[in-house]
């Protein structure tokens, strides 16, 4: 099973996140949209982040306007929305495409890697869970609520004696 390559991810302010900084943590990648019926899941994603803490779980939101044009704002508008409406403390990265020829390389890896889920993202709030060794272990379709991931995340964390 291939492990997650290193990617540089862009923040709305122009700075970057090097995925190597998150090594040893469980990672949850989510394509998001501010005007979607699933937008309320931002609250559940924040609850996951709070439950496990940033040292154990990295939640990374990737705004995307490819599904129903439900993320029309620019990066700064999106970041302000997430902060004011949901008090998000996990990274909300710059808007990306998750499908097609312009898809961000991370999303190409998530959907085309030698995974059990080599298919395009179908809608907003599709979630991909990566273990502490950088292996893609599960894909969740949008209707799966963040709280439903708790046991899967817990199972990937190192046991504490």
C-alpha positions in Angstrom: 0.0 0.0 0.0 1.6 3.3 -1.0 2.1 6.0 1.6 1.2 9.6 1.3 3.8 11.5 -0.6 4.9 14.9 0.7 2.8 17.7 -0.6 2.9 21.4 0.0 -0.6 22.8 0.7 -1.5 26.5 0.3 -3.1 28.6 3.0 -5.3 31.5 2.1 -2.6 34.0 3.3 -0.1 32.6 0.8 1.9 30.6 3.3 2.3 26.8 3.0 1.8 23.7 5.0 4.3 20.9 4.4 2.6 17.6 5.1 5.8 16.3 6.6 4.9 18.5 9.6 1.9 16.2 10.3 3.8 12.9 10.3 2.8 10.6 13.0 -0.7 11.9 13.2 -3.9 10.6 11.8 -5.1 12.9 9.0 -8.6 13.6 7.8 -8.9 15.3 4.4 -12.3 16.8 3.5 -13.4 18.8 0.5 -15.8 21.5 1.8 -18.3 24.1 0.6 -20.0 27.0 2.4 -23.3 26.8 0.7 -23.9 23.0 0.8 -26.5 21.1 2.8 -23.6 19.4 4.5 -21.9 22.6 5.5 -23.1 22.0 9.1 -20.5 19.2 9.2 -17.9 21.9 9.9 -19.2 21.8 13.5 -18.7 18.0 13.7 -15.2 18.2 12.2 -14.3 20.8 14.8 -15.6 18.5 17.5 -13.4 15.7 16.2 -10.4 18.0 16.2 -11.2 19.0 19.8 -11.8 15.4 20.9 -8.5 14.1 19.7 -6.4 17.3 19.7 -4.0 18.6 17.1 -1.2 16.3 18.2 -3.2 13.2 17.3 -5.5 14.3 14.5 -5.0 16.7 11.7 -8.2 17.8 10.1 -7.7 19.6 6.8 -10.5 21.3 4.9 -10.2 22.0 1.2 -12.8 24.3 -0.1 -14.0 23.3 -3.6 -16.4 24.9 -6.0 -16.8 21.9 -8.3 -20.1 20.6 -7.0 -23.1 22.8 -7.6 -20.9 26.0 -7.4 -21.5 25.8 -3.6 -18.2 27.5 -2.8 -18.2 30.6 -4.8 -16.2 32.9 -2.4 -12.5 33.6 -2.5 -10.1 32.1 0.0 -10.4 35.0 2.5 -14.2 35.0 2.3 -14.3 31.3 3.0 -11.8 31.5 5.9 -13.9 34.3 7.5 -17.1 32.3 7.1 -15.5 29.2 8.7 -14.2 31.3 11.6 -17.3 33.4 12.2 -19.9 30.7 11.7 -18.1 27.6 13.2 -15.1 28.9 15.1 -12.9 26.5 13.1 -9.4 26.0 14.6 -8.2 23.4 12.1 -6.6 24.4 8.8 -8.9 25.6 6.1 -6.7 25.7 3.0 -6.9 27.5 -0.2 -9.7 26.5 -2.6 -8.8 23.6 -4.9 -10.2 21.3 -7.5 -10.5 17.7 -6.3 -11.4 16.1 -9.7 -10.3 16.5 -13.3 -7.2 17.7 -14.9 -6.8 20.6 -12.6 -7.2 18.6 -9.4 -4.7 19.3 -6.7 -2.0 16.5 -6.6 -3.0 15.5 -3.1 -6.6 14.9 -4.3 -5.3 13.0 -7.4 -3.4 10.7 -4.9 -6.4 10.3 -2.7 -8.7 9.3 -5.5 -6.3 7.5 -7.9 -3.6 6.0 -5.7 -3.5 2.3 -5.3 -6.4 2.5 -2.9 -9.7 0.7 -2.6 -11.4 3.9 -3.7 -9.9 4.8 -7.1 -12.8 7.0 -8.1 -13.6 10.7 -8.4 -15.1 12.7 -5.5 -18.8 12.8 -5.9 -19.8 15.7 -3.8 -18.9 18.1 -1.0 -17.7 16.8 2.4 -16.2 13.6 1.1 -13.7 12.5 3.7 -10.4 10.5 3.5 -8.8 9.0 6.5 -5.0 8.5 6.5 -3.2 6.6 9.3 -0.1 7.6 11.3 2.1 5.9 8.7 0.6 7.9 5.8 -1.6 5.1 4.4 -5.0 5.8 3.0 -7.3 3.6 5.1 -10.9 4.7 4.5 -13.1 7.0 2.4 -16.4 8.3 3.7 -19.1 9.7 1.4 -20.7 13.0 2.3 -23.7 11.7 4.2 -21.4 10.1 6.8 -21.4 12.5 9.8 -18.0 13.3 11.5 -19.0 11.7 14.8 -19.3 8.4 12.9 -15.5 8.4 12.4 -14.6 8.5 16.1 -14.0 4.7 16.5 -12.1 4.5 13.2 -9.8 7.3 14.2 -9.4 5.9 17.7 -8.4 2.5 16.2 -5.6 4.2 14.2 -4.0 6.0 17.2 -1.1 4.5 19.1 -2.2 2.8 22.2 -1.2 4.6 25.4 -0.1 2.5 28.3 
